[in-house]
Amino acid sequence: ATASTSLNATSGSLTFNVTSLASKQSTTLPVTTFVDGDNDGKLDTTPTPITGATSITVTPGSYDENGYFNASGDPKTVDISQDQSASGIAKALNAAGAGVAAFVMNTGPGEGVLQITSSKSGAGNGFQIDGLDGTGLGAASPATTPATSATLQMTGGGGTTYAVNSDTNTFTGLMAGVTITVSKLEDNVTVDANSDVGAVANSFKAVVDAANAALTEIGNQTAYDPSTKTGSPLTGDFAVRNMSQTILSSISLGLSYPNDKFDPNQPESGTNPKNINFGSLKKFGIELSDSGTLTFDQNAFTDAYNNDPAGIQKAGMALGSQFKATADTMNTSLTSVITGRNSDIDSLNDQISDWDVRLSDKRQALQKQYSDLEVALGKLKDQSNWLQGQLAGLS
């Protein structure tokens, strides 16, 4: 057996016998794949039909210890009328979504085995095929190896034994935060789970480091240099400044989280609080520094964890959820800001394009007006010359 733990794993020991492993149902049928239909000494290239039926039925269920099948779901009818060969039946089963997978394994010239397996392991994930009896070599019926669940046999108080089953070879919930995976039959398997406070502390340090990295980046992007009177790309940006304040506030305001043991049928009181007020994160070893960043005291955290592992685990998960919620809110806010500013940029670009069109139209209008003025002036000049000639003739 192998075991893995999460941060909220409890310490403890578990001994058991692995009496069964999870498996999928396997149903096999010897079949004729190709025949020499024209007696030319060579097998045909077209797969040979193994049945005259136009459909088969797959019924989900399970087999008991005596080999009797108990249906537990709706039957699925699979159309095989287009190709009644073993390969055609396998293809139809795979495409039908009937909870099974099928393939043909060649065992010799013109012979093979049609193998059908359940999609999932576990005793409750078996199936029954109707419509294939008498279709195989020598009128054989499908041979079935039932699906099984993984089973752990345990001994409780007073020598009482009990079994725990899983459709897979993985068990969760035997011990809080511990996942056990078995791989072979074995007696007297013992799993010991111990809290690794160092790993938990490293996870908290990673959170603090990530917060500091965000604060540093915000500081770089909003910095202002008074000596050169130059700012950074996001100097004075409210959305970015608000991110920094939110991160720092989540530390300075302490931690409060919902009480998972709160009884809504009873009045809220000191013994039945709706929320747990954990208080200052200094208990975690997390504090604000004078420079506006976070610090993490691993020794202080280790002492607090060793004194109250369960309490620190609950508070730690609540803090992680709080940080995640904060990050999600920031992400939504920044996405909205970016979308809005991209819309502003698109709007300004559209206005610039519109102005270009207007200026082009205005230029064309002025050019036409100027051309018309030139024509009019030319006509006036001609009239003036004619009038001068007339006046000269009169004199």
C-alpha positions in Angstrom: 0.0 0.0 0.0 1.0 3.6 -0.6 -0.3 6.6 1.2 -0.5 10.3 0.6 -1.7 13.1 2.9 -3.1 16.6 2.7 -2.3 19.4 5.0 -5.3 18.6 7.2 -4.2 15.0 7.7 -4.6 13.6 11.2 -1.9 11.6 13.0 -2.6 7.9 13.6 -2.0 4.3 12.7 -4.1 1.9 10.7 -3.6 -1.9 10.2 -5.6 -4.0 7.7 -5.6 -7.0 5.4 -6.0 -6.4 1.7 -8.4 -9.3 0.8 -9.4 -8.1 -2.7 -8.3 -5.7 -5.4 -10.6 -3.7 -7.7 -10.9 -5.1 -11.2 -13.1 -4.6 -14.3 -15.4 -7.3 -15.6 -14.0 -9.1 -18.6 -16.2 -11.1 -21.0 -14.6 -13.0 -23.8 -15.9 -15.0 -26.7 -13.8 -17.1 -29.2 -14.8 -16.0 -32.7 -14.2 -16.7 -36.4 -12.6 -13.6 -37.9 -12.1 -14.6 -41.5 -13.0 -17.6 -43.7 -12.0 -18.9 -47.1 -15.3 -18.4 -48.7 -14.2 -19.0 -52.3 -12.0 -22.0 -51.5 -9.0 -20.5 -53.1 -6.7 -21.4 -50.2 -6.6 -17.8 -48.9 -8.7 -16.2 -46.2 -11.1 -13.5 -47.4 -10.3 -9.9 -46.8 -13.8 -9.1 -45.6 -14.4 -9.9 -41.9 -16.8 -12.8 -41.4 -20.2 -12.2 -39.7 -20.4 -14.1 -36.4 -24.2 -13.7 -35.9 -27.3 -13.0 -37.8 -28.7 -10.8 -35.0 -29.2 -7.1 -35.9 -28.7 -5.9 -32.3 -27.3 -6.9 -28.9 -28.2 -5.6 -25.5 -25.9 -4.5 -22.7 -27.4 -4.4 -19.2 -25.5 -2.9 -16.3 -25.4 -4.7 -12.9 -23.3 -7.0 -10.8 -22.6 -10.7 -10.2 -23.0 -12.2 -6.8 -20.7 -14.8 -5.3 -22.7 -17.6 -6.9 -22.3 -16.1 -10.4 -25.9 -14.8 -10.6 -26.3 -11.5 -12.4 -28.4 -8.7 -10.8 -29.4 -5.9 -13.1 -29.2 -2.4 -11.6 -29.7 -0.1 -14.6 -31.4 0.5 -17.9 -30.4 -1.9 -20.7 -28.7 -0.4 -23.7 -29.5 -1.7 -27.2 -26.6 -1.6 -29.6 -27.3 -1.8 -33.4 -24.9 -4.2 -35.2 -26.9 -4.5 -38.4 -24.3 -2.7 -40.5 -21.5 -5.1 -39.6 -22.1 -8.3 -37.8 -18.4 -9.4 -37.7 -16.5 -9.5 -34.4 -14.6 -6.3 -35.3 -17.9 -4.6 -36.4 -19.5 -5.6 -33.1 -16.5 -4.2 -31.1 -16.7 -0.9 -33.0 -20.5 -0.6 -32.4 -20.0 -1.3 -28.7 -17.3 1.3 -28.4 -19.4 3.9 -30.1 -22.6 3.2 -28.2 -21.6 4.6 -24.8 -22.9 1.5 -23.1 -20.3 1.5 -20.3 -18.1 -1.1 -22.0 -15.0 -1.3 -24.2 -14.4 -4.0 -26.8 -11.6 -5.2 -29.1 -10.7 -8.3 -31.1 -7.5 -10.2 -30.3 -6.3 -12.4 -33.1 -5.2 -15.9 -31.9 -4.6 -17.6 -35.2 -5.4 -17.6 -38.9 -9.1 -16.7 -39.2 -9.6 -17.0 -35.4 -9.7 -14.6 -32.5 -11.3 -13.6 -29.2 -13.8 -10.8 -28.8 -13.1 -9.3 -25.4 -15.5 -6.9 -23.7 -14.6 -5.1 -20.5 -16.4 -2.7 -18.2 -15.4 0.9 -18.4 -15.1 1.1 -14.6 -13.8 -1.2 -11.9 -15.8 -2.2 -8.9 -18.3 -5.0 -8.1 -21.2 -2.7 -8.9 -19.9 -1.9 -12.4 -20.6 -5.2 -14.2 -22.7 -5.9 -17.2 -24.5 -8.7 -19.1 -24.4 -9.1 -22.9 -27.5 -10.6 -24.5 -27.5 -11.6 -28.2 -24.1 -13.2 -28.5 -24.8 -16.7 -27.1 -24.1 -19.4 -29.6 -22.2 -17.1 -32.0 -18.7 -18.2 -31.3 -16.5 -21.1 -32.3 -18.2 -24.3 -31.4 -21.4 -22.4 -30.4 -19.6 -21.2 -27.2 -21.2 -18.8 -24.8 -19.3 -15.7 -23.6 -17.1 -16.5 -20.6 -17.2 -13.8 -17.8 -14.8 -12.8 -15.1 -16.9 -10.5 -12.8 -15.8 -7.1 -11.7 -14.6 -6.8 -8.1 -14.1 -4.1 -5.6 -11.1 -3.6 -3.5 -11.7 -4.8 0.1 -9.8 -4.0 3.3 -10.5 -6.3 6.3 -10.0 -4.5 9.6 -10.2 -5.4 13.3 -12.0 -3.1 15.6 -12.5 -3.0 19.3 -13.2 -6.3 21.0 -11.9 -8.2 18.1 -14.8 -7.2 15.8 -13.8 -7.4 12.1 -15.3 -5.3 9.4 -14.7 -4.7 5.7 -14.3 -1.5 3.8 -14.9 -1.5 0.0 -13.8 0.7 -2.8 -14.6 0.5 -6.6 -11.0 1.5 -7.2 -7.9 0.5 -5.4 -7.8 3.9 -3.6 -9.5 4.5 -0.2 -10.2 7.9 1.2 -11.8 8.8 4.5 -10.3 6.0 6.6 -8.2 8.6 8.3 -8.9 12.3 7.8 -6.7 13.7 5.1 -5.0 10.4 4.3 -5.5 8.6 1.0 -4.4 4.9 0.8 -3.8 3.0 -2.5 -3.4 -0.8 -2.4 -1.7 -2.8 -5.2 -1.7 -6.5 -4.1 -3.2 -8.9 -1.6 -1.4 -8.7 1.7 -2.1 -9.3 5.4 -1.1 -7.0 8.3 -0.5 -3.9 6.4 0.2 -0.9 8.7 0.0 2.7 7.6 1.3 5.3 10.1 0.4 9.0 9.5 2.4 11.7 11.2 2.0 15.4 10.8 5.0 17.0 8.9 5.0 20.4 10.5 7.9 21.5 8.4 6.0 20.9 5.1 3.0 22.8 6.6 5.2 25.7 7.6 6.8 25.8 4.1 3.3 26.1 2.6 2.5 29.1 4.8 5.9 30.6 3.9 5.0 30.1 0.2 1.8 32.1 0.8 3.7 34.9 2.5 6.3 34.9 -0.3 3.6 35.1 -3.0 1.9 38.0 -1.2 5.3 39.9 -0.9 6.0 39.3 -4.6 2.6 40.9 -5.4 3.3 43.8 -3.1 6.8 44.3 -4.6 5.4 44.3 -8.2 2.7 46.8 -7.2 5.3 49.0 -5.7 7.5 48.9 -8.8 4.6 49.7 -11.1 3.3 52.6 -9.0 6.6 54.1 -7.9 7.2 57.9 -8.2 10.7 59.4 -8.4 10.5 63.0 -6.9 14.1 63.8 -8.0 13.2 63.4 -11.6 9.5 64.0 -11.2 8.7 60.9 -13.2 6.2 58.2 -12.4 5.8 54.6 -13.3 3.1 53.2 -15.7 0.6 52.8 -13.0 1.4 55.6 -10.6 -1.8 56.9 -9.0 -3.9 54.1 -10.3 -6.7 53.4 -7.8 -7.3 49.8 -8.8 -3.7 48.8 -8.2 -3.3 50.8 -5.0 -6.5 49.1 -3.7 -4.9 45.7 -4.4 -2.0 46.5 -2.1 -4.3 47.8 0.6 -6.5 44.7 0.4 -3.5 42.4 0.9 -2.2 44.3 3.9 -5.7 44.6 5.4 -6.2 40.8 5.2 -3.2 40.5 7.6 -3.7 43.5 9.8 -7.4 42.8 10.5 -6.7 39.3 11.8 -8.7 36.1 11.0 -12.3 35.2 11.4 -13.9 32.2 9.8 -17.3 30.3 9.9 -17.7 27.8 12.7 -18.3 24.4 11.1 -19.9 23.1 14.3 -22.3 26.0 14.6 -25.9 24.8 15.4 -28.4 27.0 13.6 -31.2 25.5 15.7 -29.6 26.9 18.9 -29.1 30.6 19.7 -25.7 32.0 18.9 -23.6 32.2 22.1 -20.1 31.8 23.4 -20.5 28.1 23.3 -22.2 28.1 20.0 -20.5 30.9 18.0 -21.4 31.4 14.4 -17.8 32.5 13.6 -14.5 31.6 15.1 -12.4 34.7 15.9 -8.9 33.4 15.6 -7.5 36.9 16.1 -4.0 38.2 15.1 -2.1 36.2 12.5 0.9 36.7 14.7 -0.1 33.3 16.2 0.8 31.9 12.8 4.1 33.8 12.9 2.8 36.2 10.2 3.2 40.0 10.8 3.4 43.3 8.9 6.9 44.9 8.7 7.7 48.6 8.8 8.5 48.4 5.1 4.9 47.4 4.2 5.6 43.8 3.5 4.9 40.5 5.4 7.2 38.5 7.6 7.0 34.9 8.6 8.5 33.4 11.7 8.7 29.7 11.1 9.7 28.9 14.7 6.6 30.7 16.1 4.5 28.8 13.6 6.0 25.5 14.6 5.4 26.1 18.3 1.8 27.1 17.6 1.2 24.0 15.4 2.7 21.6 17.9 0.6 23.1 20.7 -2.7 22.8 18.8 -2.4 21.0 15.4 -6.2 20.7 14.8 -6.8 24.4 15.6 -4.0 25.6 13.5 -5.0 23.4 10.6 -8.6 24.7 10.6 -7.4 28.3 10.9 -4.7 27.7 8.2 -7.3 26.3 5.8 -9.6 29.3 6.6 -6.7 31.7 5.9 -6.0 29.9 2.6 -9.6 30.2 1.6 -9.5 33.9 2.5 -6.5 34.5 0.4 -8.0 32.6 -2.5 -11.2 34.6 -2.3 -9.2 37.8 -2.2 -7.2 36.7 -5.3 -10.4 35.8 -7.1 -11.9 39.2 -6.3 -8.8 41.0 -7.5 -8.7 38.9 -10.7 -12.3 39.8 -11.4 -11.7 43.5 -10.7 -8.6 43.7 -12.8 -10.2 41.8 -15.7 -13.0 44.4 -15.5 -10.6 47.3 -15.5 -8.6 45.9 -18.4 -11.8 45.3 -20.4 -13.0 48.8 -19.7 -9.7 50.4 -20.7 -9.4 48.3 -23.8 -12.9 49.6 -24.7 -11.7 53.2 -24.1 -8.7 52.5 -26.4 -11.0 51.0 -29.1 -13.3 54.0 -28.7 -10.5 56.5 -29.1 -9.2 54.6 -32.1 -12.6 54.7 -33.7 -12.9 58.4 -33.0 -9.5 59.0 -34.6 -10.6 56.9 -37.6 -13.8 59.0 -37.8 -11.8 62.2 -37.7 -9.6 61.0 -40.5 -12.7 60.3 -42.6 -14.1 63.7 -41.7 -10.9 65.6 -42.5 -10.6 63.7 -45.8 -14.2 64.7 -46.7 -13.5 68.3 -45.6 -10.4 68.5 -47.7 -12.2 67.2 -50.8 -15.0 69.7 -50.2 -12.5 72.6 -49.8 -10.6 71.5 -52.9 -13.8 71.4 -54.9 -14.8 74.8 -53.5 -11.4 76.2 -54.5 -11.6 74.8 -58.0 -15.1 76.2 -58.4 -13.8 79.6 -57.3 -11.0 79.5 -59.8 -13.6 78.7 -62.6 -15.8 81.6 -61.4 -12.9 84.0 -61.2 -11.9 83.0 -64.8 -15.4 83.7 -66.0 -15.4 87.1 -64.2 -12.1 88.0 -65.8 -13.4 87.1 -69.3 -16.5 89.3 -68.7 -14.3 92.1 -67.4 -12.2 92.0 -70.6 -15.3 92.0 -72.7 -16.8 95.0 -70.9 -13.5 96.9 -71.3 -13.6 96.2 -75.0 -17.2 97.4 -75.3 -16.4 100.5 -73.3 -13.4 101.2 -75.5 -15.6 100.9 -78.6 -18.2 103.4 -77.2 -15.5 106.0 -76.5 
